[in-house]
Amino acid sequence: MEVFPQYTLYCYTVKYHASLLDPEVNMEVTLMERIHPTQIRKYRISCVGIYQRMDMCISMYTCRSIDSVIHGGLGRWDNALYLSGIEIKESVIGIAGFGRIGFATAKRLKAFEPSKIIYWDVGPLEYAKEIGAEFASFEELLKNSDIIIVCVSLTDGTRGLFNKEAFKKMKPSVIFINTSRGAVVNQDDLYTALTTGQILAAGLDVTTPEPLPRDNPLLSLPNCTISPHIASVSNKTRYAMAELTARNIIAGLKGEKMPAPVC
Ligand SMILES: NC(=O)c1ccc[n+]([C@@H]2O[C@H](COP(=O)([O-])OP(=O)(O)OC[C@H]3O[C@@H](n4cnc5c(N)ncnc54)[C@H](O)[C@@H]3O)[C@@H](O)[C@H]2O)c1
C-alpha cells in the first residue's frame, strides 16, 4: 500500500470457489455496491475437469480394490471377475449442469471413448455440439447414465435435487460423482441408496457440512469416496489464481479495467 497510500485494501473472500449462480455469491455481490468484485474462475476449470475424471476413477476403483488392499484380500485371483469394475469406454456419461466445468469435464472424458455423453442443463447448448454431447431431460439423464457427474450450480432450483426419487431412477450400477456443492445432494437419501443397492458407488468432493463430522455414516461406506473439496487444487492453478487476484487488485487500485471482473 506504499504505492497507493490513499487506499485501504480490503481483501474479502466471497465463498471460496463458488459459482456466480450460487445464491450466496449473488447476495455477496449485491452487498458490494461500492466495491468492484473480481473473480478467478477461469483458472480452475481444467483442474476441476481433470479432478472429476480422477474422482470417477477413484470411485470406480475404491469399491473394488482399496478395501481389499487394506484388509488383505489382494491376491485371490481364483475368480476371473475378482476386482473387476466398469470402464468409461462404451459407458454413457451423464453430466448434470453443462457450464464451464461440466463442458471441460466432458471434453476430457471424450478421449476415453464413452458410448455417449449426455447432459442436462436449462436447455440445449450450442457449444455441446463441438463434442457431440446430447441434451437430455433430467429423467433421461438419471435413467440412462452409467456414470453421473454433477456440475450444476447450487440454486433454489437445484438444492436437494439428488434425493431418494432421483436415486431410485438411476441404474443400480451407476457411479455418482459430485464436485459442485454438497447441498445439491440429499445425503441421507444418498446413504440409503448406497447401502440398499440402489446405486453402486459415489465420489464426493463436496459435502454438507465441510468437513463432514467424523461420525457421519457416509464415511463408513466402502463404496463412497470423499475428498476434502480439492477439485481445483494443483500448484499451477493456485499460483494462477493468486496472480490473477493480484492483477485484479492492482488494476482496480490504478482505476484501470480489471482483467477478471464479476459482471
Ligand atoms: N469442488 C471444487 O473444488 C469446485 C471448484 C470449482 C467449482 N465448483 C462448483 O462447481 C459448480 C459448477 O461450476 P461452473 O464454474 O461450471 O459453473 P457454471 O455457472 O459455469 O455452470 C453451472 C451450470 O449449471 C446450470 N444450471 C444452474 N441451475 C440449473 C437448473 N435449475 N437446471 C439446470 N441447469 C442449471 C447452468 O445453466 C450452468 O450451465 C458450481 O457449483 C461451483 O461452485 C466446485
The ligand as a Gaussian input file, in Angstrom:
#p B3LYP/6-31G(d) Opt

LIG

0 1
 N      -15.138000     -28.897000      -5.946000
 C      -14.489000     -27.794000      -6.255000
 O      -13.356000     -27.555000      -5.841000
 C      -15.146000     -26.795000      -7.164000
 C      -14.333000     -25.935000      -7.905000
 C      -14.953000     -25.060000      -8.771000
 C      -16.334000     -25.008000      -8.880000
 N      -17.099000     -25.854000      -8.128000
 C      -18.568000     -25.819000      -8.255000
 O      -18.897000     -26.493000      -9.469000
 C      -20.162000     -25.994000      -9.952000
 C      -20.056000     -25.658000     -11.436000
 O      -19.139000     -24.576000     -11.628000
 P      -19.036000     -23.866000     -13.067000
 O      -17.895000     -22.915000     -12.985000
 O      -19.083000     -24.887000     -14.130000
 O      -20.416000     -23.046000     -13.056000
 P      -21.257000     -22.565000     -14.330000
 O      -22.114000     -21.474000     -13.821000
 O      -20.348000     -22.309000     -15.494000
 O      -22.142000     -23.869000     -14.709000
 C      -23.245000     -24.269000     -13.949000
 C      -24.311000     -24.799000     -14.912000
 O      -25.455000     -25.191000     -14.125000
 C      -26.610000     -24.852000     -14.890000
 N      -27.787000     -24.724000     -14.022000
 C      -27.965000     -23.886000     -12.976000
 N      -29.202000     -24.037000     -12.459000
 C      -29.810000     -25.014000     -13.182000
 C      -31.087000     -25.620000     -13.139000
 N      -32.018000     -25.273000     -12.214000
 N      -31.383000     -26.580000     -14.042000
 C      -30.474000     -26.954000     -14.981000
 N      -29.229000     -26.415000     -15.066000
 C      -28.909000     -25.447000     -14.191000
 C      -26.261000     -23.526000     -15.537000
 O      -27.099000     -23.251000     -16.654000
 C      -24.809000     -23.756000     -15.918000
 O      -24.664000     -24.243000     -17.249000
 C      -20.513000     -24.789000      -9.072000
 O      -21.460000     -25.154000      -8.098000
 C      -19.192000     -24.448000      -8.409000
 O      -19.392000     -23.783000      -7.194000
 C      -16.533000     -26.748000      -7.281000

